[in-house]
Amino acid sequence: MKSSKVFQSLPLPARCAVAIFGVAGMITILWTALSEPFSGVRQLFAIVILAAATAQMKVRLYKDSTISFLTSVVLLSLLIGGTREALLAGICGVTVQTYFPQRKIVLHRLVFNFGMIAVTIQASAWVYAFFLSRSSGSFPSILASILGASSMYYLGNSL
């Protein structure tokens, strides 16, 4: 297969990164799917539609720097529904961003992107839960939790 040949032509550190993110992402997805309560089909369906619809929409921040509306959808999903919903939104959105329109699916890119977004979302969820558990319930402490999760998400996507 052509995809296999492309993967084999990658430098060893890149192949290792793909494998590490792929395994870490799979562990994250399975752990979240099995440990979090199910919120309902309607909410999940709405999140998937919103993620797919906003995945290609970007705002230019500075020169070549852009941010996708998908970021807002994923973080909103995390705040409203939890990690499971955020993972679903992130995976659907990243798939749309990466492969539509008219791109072929390259297996190692798919594995890396799924793993990267899953690890990033899980890290954001941990930061959010960490700050929220230490908050007094006041607006400034909840805002700090949201800013911490947003910052972690930004760092994960930037790296």
VEXRO-916689 format. One record per atom (N, C-alpha, C): residue number from 0; atom name; x, y, z. Coordinates in pm, 1 decimal. Layout:
<nodes>
pos | site | c1 | c2 | c3
NUM | CA | X | Y | Z $
...
</nodes>
This chain:
<nodes>
pos | site | c1 | c2 | c3
0 | N | 82.8 | -118.0 | 0.0 $
0 | CA | 0.0 | 0.0 | 0.0 $
0 | C | 87.2 | 124.2 | 0.0 $
1 | N | 36.7 | 228.1 | -63.9 $
1 | CA | 110.7 | 351.8 | -72.7 $
1 | C | 126.3 | 418.5 | 64.0 $
2 | N | 20.8 | 414.9 | 145.6 $
2 | CA | 24.1 | 475.1 | 278.6 $
2 | C | 130.3 | 410.7 | 366.3 $
3 | N | 144.5 | 279.6 | 356.4 $
3 | CA | 245.4 | 207.5 | 433.5 $
3 | C | 385.8 | 248.7 | 391.3 $
4 | N | 405.4 | 267.3 | 261.5 $
4 | CA | 536.4 | 310.5 | 211.2 $
4 | C | 568.5 | 451.9 | 257.8 $
5 | N | 468.1 | 537.6 | 260.1 $
5 | CA | 489.5 | 674.3 | 307.0 $
5 | C | 527.4 | 672.8 | 454.5 $
6 | N | 457.8 | 592.8 | 533.5 $
6 | CA | 488.4 | 583.5 | 676.0 $
6 | C | 630.6 | 531.6 | 697.0 $
7 | N | 669.9 | 431.1 | 622.6 $
7 | CA | 804.4 | 374.7 | 636.2 $
7 | C | 912.4 | 474.0 | 594.9 $
8 | N | 878.1 | 569.6 | 509.1 $
8 | CA | 977.5 | 667.7 | 465.9 $
8 | C | 995.2 | 782.2 | 566.0 $
9 | N | 907.0 | 789.4 | 665.0 $
9 | CA | 921.6 | 892.3 | 768.1 $
9 | C | 1043.9 | 863.7 | 853.8 $
10 | N | 1106.4 | 968.1 | 906.6 $
10 | CA | 1218.4 | 945.8 | 998.5 $
10 | C | 1170.9 | 869.0 | 1122.8 $
11 | N | 1262.0 | 796.3 | 1184.3 $
11 | CA | 1228.6 | 714.9 | 1300.5 $
11 | C | 1161.0 | 794.8 | 1412.2 $
12 | N | 1208.1 | 916.3 | 1447.1 $
12 | CA | 1138.1 | 991.6 | 1552.7 $
12 | C | 992.3 | 1023.6 | 1516.5 $
13 | N | 966.8 | 1050.0 | 1390.4 $
13 | CA | 829.6 | 1078.6 | 1347.8 $
13 | C | 742.7 | 953.6 | 1357.4 $
14 | N | 796.3 | 839.4 | 1317.6 $
14 | CA | 720.3 | 714.3 | 1329.8 $
14 | C | 693.4 | 682.4 | 1475.9 $
15 | N | 792.0 | 708.0 | 1561.9 $
15 | CA | 773.2 | 684.8 | 1706.6 $
15 | C | 666.8 | 778.2 | 1762.4 $
16 | N | 667.3 | 904.3 | 1719.4 $
16 | CA | 567.0 | 1000.3 | 1766.2 $
16 | C | 427.3 | 956.3 | 1724.1 $
17 | N | 413.3 | 909.0 | 1601.2 $
17 | CA | 283.5 | 860.8 | 1553.2 $
17 | C | 237.6 | 743.5 | 1639.7 $
18 | N | 328.5 | 650.8 | 1665.9 $
18 | CA | 293.4 | 532.9 | 1745.6 $
18 | C | 257.9 | 571.2 | 1889.4 $
19 | N | 334.8 | 659.0 | 1949.6 $
19 | CA | 310.0 | 700.0 | 2087.8 $
19 | C | 176.8 | 772.9 | 2099.2 $
20 | N | 152.8 | 869.4 | 2009.6 $
20 | CA | 25.3 | 941.4 | 2014.1 $
20 | C | -91.1 | 848.6 | 1982.5 $
21 | N | -71.8 | 756.5 | 1891.2 $
21 | CA | -177.9 | 661.3 | 1858.7 $
21 | C | -216.4 | 575.2 | 1977.0 $
22 | N | -116.7 | 520.4 | 2045.8 $
22 | CA | -143.2 | 435.3 | 2162.9 $
22 | C | -202.1 | 518.7 | 2276.7 $
23 | N | -143.9 | 635.2 | 2302.9 $
23 | CA | -194.7 | 720.7 | 2410.1 $
23 | C | -337.7 | 766.0 | 2381.1 $
24 | N | -365.0 | 799.0 | 2257.5 $
24 | CA | -500.0 | 839.3 | 2219.5 $
24 | C | -600.4 | 726.7 | 2234.6 $
25 | N | -562.0 | 606.0 | 2195.0 $
25 | CA | -652.2 | 491.1 | 2208.1 $
25 | C | -681.3 | 461.4 | 2354.7 $
26 | N | -578.9 | 468.0 | 2438.2 $
26 | CA | -598.2 | 446.1 | 2582.2 $
26 | C | -691.6 | 552.9 | 2638.3 $
27 | N | -670.4 | 677.2 | 2599.9 $
27 | CA | -754.3 | 787.3 | 2647.4 $
27 | C | -899.7 | 768.4 | 2604.9 $
28 | N | -920.3 | 734.8 | 2479.8 $
28 | CA | -1056.5 | 718.1 | 2428.1 $
28 | C | -1126.8 | 602.0 | 2498.4 $
29 | N | -1058.6 | 489.6 | 2511.3 $
29 | CA | -1119.6 | 373.5 | 2577.1 $
29 | C | -1147.4 | 401.2 | 2724.3 $
30 | N | -1052.7 | 461.6 | 2792.2 $
30 | CA | -1068.1 | 491.8 | 2934.9 $
30 | C | -1186.9 | 585.4 | 2956.6 $
31 | N | -1196.4 | 689.1 | 2874.2 $
31 | CA | -1305.8 | 783.8 | 2887.4 $
31 | C | -1440.0 | 719.0 | 2853.8 $
32 | N | -1442.3 | 639.3 | 2748.3 $
32 | CA | -1567.4 | 574.2 | 2707.3 $
32 | C | -1619.1 | 479.6 | 2814.2 $
33 | N | -1529.1 | 415.2 | 2885.2 $
33 | CA | -1570.5 | 318.1 | 2985.6 $
33 | C | -1592.9 | 377.7 | 3124.2 $
34 | N | -1537.4 | 495.6 | 3150.4 $
34 | CA | -1544.3 | 547.8 | 3286.7 $
34 | C | -1642.5 | 662.7 | 3306.0 $
35 | N | -1682.9 | 729.7 | 3200.1 $
35 | CA | -1770.8 | 844.0 | 3216.0 $
35 | C | -1915.3 | 806.7 | 3187.6 $
36 | N | -2008.1 | 871.1 | 3257.0 $
36 | CA | -2149.9 | 842.7 | 3231.4 $
36 | C | -2192.4 | 894.8 | 3095.4 $
37 | N | -2290.4 | 830.0 | 3037.4 $
37 | CA | -2342.9 | 865.9 | 2906.5 $
37 | C | -2446.3 | 975.8 | 2923.4 $
38 | N | -2432.9 | 1084.8 | 2848.4 $
38 | CA | -2521.6 | 1199.2 | 2867.2 $
38 | C | -2644.4 | 1195.9 | 2777.8 $
39 | N | -2642.9 | 1117.8 | 2674.8 $
39 | CA | -2760.0 | 1110.4 | 2588.0 $
39 | C | -2725.7 | 1130.6 | 2442.7 $
40 | N | -2807.2 | 1072.4 | 2359.7 $
40 | CA | -2782.9 | 1072.9 | 2216.2 $
40 | C | -2804.3 | 1211.2 | 2155.3 $
41 | N | -2905.3 | 1282.1 | 2200.1 $
41 | CA | -2934.3 | 1413.7 | 2142.5 $
41 | C | -2817.7 | 1509.4 | 2158.8 $
42 | N | -2763.0 | 1514.0 | 2278.8 $
42 | CA | -2651.0 | 1604.5 | 2304.1 $
42 | C | -2529.6 | 1563.2 | 2222.4 $
43 | N | -2499.9 | 1433.9 | 2216.5 $
43 | CA | -2387.2 | 1387.3 | 2136.4 $
43 | C | -2406.5 | 1419.5 | 1989.2 $
44 | N | -2526.2 | 1398.6 | 1938.3 $
44 | CA | -2555.9 | 1426.4 | 1798.3 $
44 | C | -2537.8 | 1574.8 | 1768.4 $
45 | N | -2587.5 | 1660.6 | 1856.3 $
45 | CA | -2573.9 | 1805.2 | 1837.3 $
45 | C | -2427.3 | 1847.5 | 1838.0 $
46 | N | -2349.2 | 1788.1 | 1926.3 $
46 | CA | -2207.3 | 1821.3 | 1934.4 $
46 | C | -2134.1 | 1779.1 | 1807.5 $
47 | N | -2164.6 | 1659.9 | 1758.0 $
47 | CA | -2099.5 | 1611.3 | 1635.2 $
47 | C | -2133.4 | 1702.4 | 1517.6 $
48 | N | -2259.7 | 1740.0 | 1503.6 $
48 | CA | -2301.2 | 1828.8 | 1394.0 $
48 | C | -2231.2 | 1963.7 | 1406.2 $
49 | N | -2227.7 | 2018.7 | 1525.9 $
49 | CA | -2162.7 | 2147.6 | 1547.6 $
49 | C | -2012.4 | 2139.4 | 1520.8 $
50 | N | -1948.9 | 2032.4 | 1563.5 $
50 | CA | -1805.2 | 2015.4 | 1539.9 $
50 | C | -1775.0 | 2004.7 | 1391.2 $
51 | N | -1853.1 | 1925.4 | 1320.4 $
51 | CA | -1831.3 | 1908.8 | 1175.7 $
51 | C | -1857.5 | 2040.0 | 1101.8 $
52 | N | -1958.1 | 2113.1 | 1145.1 $
52 | CA | -1993.2 | 2238.6 | 1078.0 $
52 | C | -1889.0 | 2347.9 | 1100.2 $
53 | N | -1826.1 | 2348.7 | 1215.0 $
53 | CA | -1731.1 | 2456.6 | 1247.0 $
53 | C | -1585.8 | 2419.6 | 1221.0 $
54 | N | -1558.9 | 2297.1 | 1184.7 $
54 | CA | -1419.9 | 2251.4 | 1171.2 $
54 | C | -1342.0 | 2328.0 | 1064.9 $
55 | N | -1405.2 | 2364.6 | 957.6 $
55 | CA | -1335.7 | 2435.4 | 849.6 $
55 | C | -1336.2 | 2587.3 | 867.2 $
56 | N | -1410.4 | 2637.5 | 964.1 $
56 | CA | -1420.3 | 2781.9 | 986.2 $
56 | C | -1303.6 | 2827.5 | 1073.6 $
57 | N | -1227.2 | 2924.3 | 1020.6 $
57 | CA | -1111.1 | 2973.6 | 1094.4 $
57 | C | -1111.4 | 3125.5 | 1097.2 $
58 | N | -1049.6 | 3178.2 | 1202.2 $
58 | CA | -1033.1 | 3321.8 | 1218.2 $
58 | C | -883.6 | 3350.5 | 1220.5 $
59 | N | -841.3 | 3447.6 | 1142.5 $
59 | CA | -700.3 | 3486.8 | 1141.4 $
59 | C | -671.5 | 3570.4 | 1265.8 $
60 | N | -570.9 | 3527.1 | 1341.2 $
60 | CA | -532.5 | 3599.6 | 1462.0 $
60 | C | -422.8 | 3701.2 | 1432.8 $
61 | N | -315.0 | 3652.1 | 1370.8 $
61 | CA | -201.2 | 3738.4 | 1343.1 $
61 | C | -120.6 | 3675.5 | 1231.4 $
62 | N | -97.1 | 3747.2 | 1125.4 $
62 | CA | -21.6 | 3701.0 | 1008.5 $
62 | C | -68.7 | 3562.1 | 965.4 $
63 | N | 13.0 | 3459.1 | 987.1 $
63 | CA | -22.5 | 3323.3 | 945.3 $
63 | C | -90.0 | 3242.5 | 1054.3 $
64 | N | -116.1 | 3303.1 | 1167.5 $
64 | CA | -174.6 | 3232.6 | 1280.4 $
64 | C | -327.5 | 3238.6 | 1273.2 $
65 | N | -390.9 | 3121.2 | 1282.4 $
65 | CA | -536.9 | 3114.0 | 1281.2 $
65 | C | -584.2 | 3027.1 | 1396.7 $
66 | N | -712.0 | 3041.2 | 1427.7 $
66 | CA | -774.6 | 2954.4 | 1526.3 $
66 | C | -907.3 | 2907.5 | 1467.1 $
67 | N | -936.5 | 2783.1 | 1488.6 $
67 | CA | -1057.8 | 2724.3 | 1434.8 $
67 | C | -1172.5 | 2740.7 | 1534.7 $
68 | N | -1293.7 | 2753.8 | 1481.8 $
68 | CA | -1411.6 | 2756.5 | 1568.3 $
68 | C | -1429.3 | 2622.3 | 1638.4 $
69 | N | -1367.1 | 2518.9 | 1584.9 $
69 | CA | -1373.1 | 2387.1 | 1647.5 $
69 | C | -1319.0 | 2392.2 | 1790.1 $
70 | N | -1219.3 | 2475.8 | 1813.2 $
70 | CA | -1163.7 | 2491.1 | 1947.5 $
70 | C | -1273.3 | 2529.4 | 2047.2 $
71 | N | -1355.7 | 2624.3 | 2009.6 $
71 | CA | -1465.2 | 2667.3 | 2097.5 $
71 | C | -1566.0 | 2555.6 | 2120.2 $
72 | N | -1595.1 | 2480.0 | 2014.8 $
72 | CA | -1691.7 | 2370.8 | 2027.0 $
72 | C | -1638.0 | 2262.9 | 2120.9 $
73 | N | -1511.0 | 2228.5 | 2105.7 $
73 | CA | -1451.9 | 2124.8 | 2190.7 $
73 | C | -1448.8 | 2170.6 | 2336.4 $
74 | N | -1406.0 | 2292.6 | 2360.4 $
74 | CA | -1400.6 | 2341.1 | 2498.4 $
74 | C | -1539.8 | 2356.6 | 2558.8 $
75 | N | -1635.8 | 2401.0 | 2479.5 $
75 | CA | -1773.4 | 2407.6 | 2527.5 $
75 | C | -1826.0 | 2268.2 | 2559.2 $
76 | N | -1793.4 | 2171.7 | 2475.4 $
76 | CA | -1833.6 | 2032.2 | 2500.2 $
76 | C | -1774.6 | 1981.6 | 2630.7 $
77 | N | -1650.1 | 2017.5 | 2656.4 $
77 | CA | -1584.2 | 1976.7 | 2779.8 $
77 | C | -1655.2 | 2035.3 | 2901.5 $
78 | N | -1691.8 | 2161.9 | 2892.8 $
78 | CA | -1756.8 | 2228.6 | 3005.5 $
78 | C | -1898.9 | 2179.1 | 3028.0 $
79 | N | -1971.3 | 2155.7 | 2921.8 $
79 | CA | -2112.0 | 2117.6 | 2933.9 $
79 | C | -2129.8 | 1967.6 | 2952.3 $
80 | N | -2062.5 | 1889.0 | 2869.5 $
80 | CA | -2088.3 | 1745.6 | 2868.0 $
80 | C | -1981.7 | 1659.8 | 2931.6 $
81 | N | -1860.0 | 1709.1 | 2938.8 $
81 | CA | -1752.0 | 1629.7 | 2994.8 $
81 | C | -1653.8 | 1583.1 | 2888.3 $
82 | N | -1562.3 | 1500.8 | 2931.5 $
82 | CA | -1453.9 | 1456.7 | 2844.6 $
82 | C | -1503.3 | 1373.3 | 2727.5 $
83 | N | -1600.9 | 1287.4 | 2750.3 $
83 | CA | -1651.2 | 1201.1 | 2642.3 $
83 | C | -1703.8 | 1285.2 | 2526.1 $
84 | N | -1785.5 | 1384.2 | 2554.9 $
84 | CA | -1841.0 | 1468.1 | 2450.8 $
84 | C | -1731.9 | 1549.9 | 2382.0 $
85 | N | -1637.4 | 1600.0 | 2460.1 $
85 | CA | -1527.8 | 1677.6 | 2402.0 $
85 | C | -1442.7 | 1590.9 | 2309.6 $
86 | N | -1417.8 | 1466.4 | 2350.5 $
86 | CA | -1341.5 | 1375.7 | 2263.8 $
86 | C | -1415.1 | 1349.3 | 2133.5 $
87 | N | -1542.8 | 1326.5 | 2141.3 $
87 | CA | -1621.4 | 1302.0 | 2021.3 $
87 | C | -1619.6 | 1424.0 | 1929.2 $
88 | N | -1639.1 | 1542.5 | 1986.6 $
88 | CA | -1635.1 | 1665.4 | 1907.3 $
88 | C | -1497.8 | 1684.7 | 1844.6 $
89 | N | -1393.4 | 1662.6 | 1922.7 $
89 | CA | -1257.3 | 1680.2 | 1872.4 $
89 | C | -1223.2 | 1583.4 | 1760.7 $
90 | N | -1257.6 | 1457.6 | 1777.8 $
90 | CA | -1225.7 | 1357.4 | 1676.5 $
90 | C | -1303.3 | 1383.8 | 1547.2 $
91 | N | -1431.2 | 1414.0 | 1559.8 $
91 | CA | -1510.7 | 1444.6 | 1439.7 $
91 | C | -1459.0 | 1570.7 | 1371.1 $
92 | N | -1431.2 | 1672.3 | 1448.5 $
92 | CA | -1381.7 | 1797.4 | 1391.9 $
92 | C | -1245.9 | 1783.5 | 1325.8 $
93 | N | -1155.1 | 1714.0 | 1390.4 $
93 | CA | -1021.8 | 1694.9 | 1333.4 $
93 | C | -1029.5 | 1613.4 | 1204.0 $
94 | N | -1119.0 | 1515.8 | 1201.0 $
94 | CA | -1137.3 | 1437.6 | 1078.6 $
94 | C | -1184.2 | 1526.9 | 964.8 $
95 | N | -1281.5 | 1611.9 | 991.5 $
95 | CA | -1330.8 | 1702.6 | 888.0 $
95 | C | -1222.5 | 1801.5 | 846.9 $
96 | N | -1150.7 | 1857.3 | 943.3 $
96 | CA | -1044.3 | 1952.8 | 912.7 $
96 | C | -936.4 | 1891.4 | 825.4 $
97 | N | -900.3 | 1769.9 | 856.2 $
97 | CA | -786.7 | 1707.2 | 791.0 $
97 | C | -819.6 | 1649.5 | 654.2 $
98 | N | -935.0 | 1590.9 | 640.5 $
98 | CA | -960.4 | 1510.1 | 521.0 $
98 | C | -1066.8 | 1561.9 | 426.3 $
99 | N | -1134.0 | 1669.3 | 458.9 $
99 | CA | -1234.1 | 1721.4 | 367.3 $
99 | C | -1198.0 | 1863.4 | 331.9 $
100 | N | -1221.8 | 1907.6 | 216.1 $
100 | CA | -1272.2 | 1834.1 | 100.9 $
100 | C | -1158.8 | 1771.2 | 19.3 $
101 | N | -1183.8 | 1663.8 | -39.7 $
101 | CA | -1102.1 | 1594.9 | -140.5 $
101 | C | -963.2 | 1552.5 | -96.7 $
102 | N | -945.9 | 1510.2 | 22.5 $
102 | CA | -817.1 | 1453.5 | 62.0 $
102 | C | -834.9 | 1305.0 | 85.4 $
103 | N | -731.8 | 1232.2 | 55.4 $
103 | CA | -735.1 | 1088.5 | 81.8 $
103 | C | -698.8 | 1062.9 | 227.2 $
104 | N | -753.3 | 955.2 | 280.4 $
104 | CA | -721.1 | 918.2 | 417.6 $
104 | C | -586.7 | 847.3 | 418.6 $
105 | N | -495.2 | 901.6 | 494.4 $
105 | CA | -363.8 | 841.9 | 514.9 $
105 | C | -363.4 | 788.9 | 657.3 $
106 | N | -347.3 | 659.3 | 672.9 $
106 | CA | -366.1 | 593.3 | 801.5 $
106 | C | -280.4 | 652.4 | 912.9 $
107 | N | -153.2 | 678.0 | 887.1 $
107 | CA | -69.1 | 728.2 | 996.1 $
107 | C | -107.3 | 870.8 | 1036.8 $
108 | N | -158.3 | 950.8 | 943.2 $
108 | CA | -208.1 | 1083.3 | 980.4 $
108 | C | -333.3 | 1072.0 | 1066.4 $
109 | N | -419.5 | 980.8 | 1029.1 $
109 | CA | -541.3 | 957.0 | 1105.3 $
109 | C | -508.3 | 914.7 | 1248.5 $
110 | N | -415.5 | 821.5 | 1262.7 $
110 | CA | -374.8 | 773.5 | 1395.2 $
110 | C | -313.6 | 886.5 | 1477.1 $
111 | N | -224.2 | 963.0 | 1414.6 $
111 | CA | -159.0 | 1071.9 | 1486.4 $
111 | C | -260.5 | 1178.2 | 1527.8 $
112 | N | -346.7 | 1220.4 | 1435.6 $
112 | CA | -443.4 | 1326.3 | 1466.8 $
112 | C | -542.3 | 1284.6 | 1574.4 $
113 | N | -591.8 | 1161.0 | 1566.9 $
113 | CA | -682.3 | 1112.8 | 1670.3 $
113 | C | -610.8 | 1107.8 | 1804.6 $
114 | N | -490.6 | 1055.5 | 1805.7 $
114 | CA | -415.1 | 1046.6 | 1930.4 $
114 | C | -382.3 | 1182.6 | 1987.8 $
115 | N | -338.9 | 1273.0 | 1901.4 $
115 | CA | -301.9 | 1407.2 | 1946.6 $
115 | C | -421.8 | 1479.7 | 2006.2 $
116 | N | -535.8 | 1475.3 | 1938.4 $
116 | CA | -651.8 | 1547.9 | 1989.9 $
116 | C | -704.7 | 1482.4 | 2117.0 $
117 | N | -699.8 | 1350.1 | 2124.4 $
117 | CA | -747.1 | 1281.0 | 2244.9 $
117 | C | -660.6 | 1315.4 | 2365.5 $
118 | N | -530.4 | 1313.2 | 2348.6 $
118 | CA | -439.2 | 1346.5 | 2458.9 $
118 | C | -455.4 | 1492.9 | 2499.2 $
119 | N | -470.1 | 1580.5 | 2402.0 $
119 | CA | -486.7 | 1722.8 | 2430.5 $
119 | C | -615.7 | 1749.2 | 2507.3 $
120 | N | -723.7 | 1686.7 | 2464.6 $
120 | CA | -852.1 | 1705.4 | 2533.2 $
120 | C | -847.2 | 1647.9 | 2674.6 $
121 | N | -786.0 | 1531.0 | 2690.4 $
121 | CA | -776.8 | 1471.4 | 2823.5 $
121 | C | -692.8 | 1558.6 | 2916.5 $
122 | N | -583.3 | 1613.0 | 2867.0 $
122 | CA | -500.6 | 1702.0 | 2949.0 $
122 | C | -579.0 | 1827.6 | 2987.8 $
123 | N | -656.2 | 1881.5 | 2893.9 $
123 | CA | -739.5 | 1998.4 | 2924.5 $
123 | C | -844.4 | 1964.8 | 3029.1 $
124 | N | -902.5 | 1846.5 | 3018.9 $
124 | CA | -1003.3 | 1803.2 | 3116.8 $
124 | C | -940.9 | 1790.1 | 3254.8 $
125 | N | -820.5 | 1735.4 | 3262.5 $
125 | CA | -753.2 | 1722.7 | 3392.2 $
125 | C | -724.4 | 1859.0 | 3453.8 $
126 | N | -675.1 | 1952.6 | 3372.4 $
126 | CA | -646.5 | 2087.4 | 3423.1 $
126 | C | -775.7 | 2153.8 | 3470.4 $
127 | N | -881.6 | 2141.1 | 3392.2 $
127 | CA | -1010.9 | 2199.0 | 3430.3 $
127 | C | -1060.0 | 2139.9 | 3562.3 $
128 | N | -1055.1 | 2008.8 | 3574.2 $
128 | CA | -1101.2 | 1942.2 | 3697.1 $
128 | C | -1012.5 | 1979.5 | 3816.2 $
129 | N | -881.9 | 1990.7 | 3793.7 $
129 | CA | -789.2 | 2026.5 | 3901.4 $
129 | C | -824.2 | 2163.0 | 3959.1 $
130 | N | -837.4 | 2263.9 | 3873.1 $
130 | CA | -867.6 | 2398.6 | 3921.0 $
130 | C | -1009.3 | 2408.6 | 3975.8 $
131 | N | -1102.4 | 2338.2 | 3913.6 $
131 | CA | -1241.1 | 2343.6 | 3958.8 $
131 | C | -1257.8 | 2279.7 | 4096.3 $
132 | N | -1181.5 | 2172.8 | 4122.5 $
132 | CA | -1191.8 | 2106.5 | 4252.7 $
132 | C | -1136.4 | 2193.2 | 4365.6 $
133 | N | -1051.7 | 2287.4 | 4332.5 $
133 | CA | -993.9 | 2375.8 | 4432.8 $
133 | C | -1063.1 | 2512.0 | 4435.6 $
134 | N | -1169.8 | 2525.8 | 4357.7 $
134 | CA | -1236.2 | 2654.7 | 4350.9 $
134 | C | -1343.5 | 2665.9 | 4458.8 $
135 | N | -1376.2 | 2787.7 | 4489.2 $
135 | CA | -1478.5 | 2813.9 | 4589.7 $
135 | C | -1616.2 | 2827.0 | 4526.6 $
136 | N | -1622.6 | 2811.6 | 4395.5 $
136 | CA | -1750.1 | 2827.3 | 4326.4 $
136 | C | -1775.7 | 2970.2 | 4284.1 $
137 | N | -1681.2 | 3058.1 | 4313.1 $
137 | CA | -1697.1 | 3197.6 | 4273.8 $
137 | C | -1659.1 | 3214.7 | 4126.6 $
138 | N | -1703.6 | 3323.8 | 4069.5 $
138 | CA | -1676.3 | 3349.8 | 3928.7 $
138 | C | -1526.2 | 3352.1 | 3896.3 $
139 | N | -1442.8 | 3421.0 | 3973.6 $
139 | CA | -1300.0 | 3422.0 | 3940.4 $
139 | C | -1236.2 | 3282.4 | 3941.2 $
140 | N | -1275.4 | 3197.4 | 4034.0 $
140 | CA | -1214.1 | 3064.4 | 4038.4 $
140 | C | -1264.4 | 2975.9 | 3924.3 $
141 | N | -1389.6 | 2989.7 | 3886.0 $
141 | CA | -1440.8 | 2914.3 | 3770.9 $
141 | C | -1375.5 | 2965.8 | 3643.1 $
142 | N | -1358.1 | 3095.5 | 3633.1 $
142 | CA | -1290.3 | 3153.9 | 3517.5 $
142 | C | -1146.7 | 3103.4 | 3507.8 $
143 | N | -1078.5 | 3091.1 | 3621.0 $
143 | CA | -941.9 | 3037.9 | 3622.7 $
143 | C | -940.2 | 2893.3 | 3572.5 $
144 | N | -1041.0 | 2815.3 | 3608.1 $
144 | CA | -1050.9 | 2677.3 | 3560.2 $
144 | C | -1066.7 | 2672.8 | 3409.1 $
145 | N | -1151.9 | 2758.9 | 3357.4 $
145 | CA | -1175.4 | 2763.3 | 3213.0 $
145 | C | -1050.8 | 2810.9 | 3139.8 $
146 | N | -985.1 | 2912.5 | 3193.4 $
146 | CA | -862.7 | 2962.6 | 3130.1 $
146 | C | -751.0 | 2858.3 | 3133.6 $
147 | N | -742.6 | 2783.7 | 3242.8 $
147 | CA | -642.7 | 2677.4 | 3250.5 $
147 | C | -667.2 | 2569.5 | 3147.5 $
148 | N | -791.7 | 2526.2 | 3131.9 $
148 | CA | -825.8 | 2423.8 | 3031.8 $
148 | C | -801.5 | 2477.0 | 2890.8 $
149 | N | -837.4 | 2601.3 | 2866.4 $
149 | CA | -815.8 | 2661.0 | 2733.9 $
149 | C | -667.8 | 2671.8 | 2701.2 $
150 | N | -589.9 | 2710.9 | 2799.9 $
150 | CA | -445.3 | 2721.6 | 2778.7 $
150 | C | -382.6 | 2585.9 | 2749.6 $
151 | N | -425.3 | 2483.7 | 2821.8 $
151 | CA | -373.6 | 2349.4 | 2798.3 $
151 | C | -411.3 | 2301.4 | 2658.5 $
152 | N | -534.0 | 2327.5 | 2616.9 $
152 | CA | -579.0 | 2287.8 | 2483.9 $
152 | C | -495.6 | 2358.2 | 2377.7 $
153 | N | -471.3 | 2488.0 | 2396.1 $
153 | CA | -390.4 | 2564.0 | 2301.8 $
153 | C | -248.2 | 2508.3 | 2294.4 $
154 | N | -188.2 | 2481.3 | 2410.0 $
154 | CA | -52.6 | 2426.2 | 2411.4 $
154 | C | -46.1 | 2289.2 | 2344.3 $
155 | N | -143.0 | 2205.3 | 2371.4 $
155 | CA | -146.3 | 2073.1 | 2309.9 $
155 | C | -159.0 | 2080.2 | 2159.8 $
156 | N | -242.4 | 2169.4 | 2109.8 $
156 | CA | -257.5 | 2183.9 | 1965.7 $
156 | C | -137.7 | 2252.1 | 1901.4 $
157 | N | -72.3 | 2339.8 | 1974.9 $
157 | CA | 42.2 | 2411.2 | 1919.4 $
157 | C | 165.2 | 2323.6 | 1906.7 $
158 | N | 181.3 | 2232.3 | 2000.5 $
158 | CA | 299.5 | 2146.3 | 1995.2 $
158 | C | 287.3 | 2048.8 | 1881.2 $
</nodes>
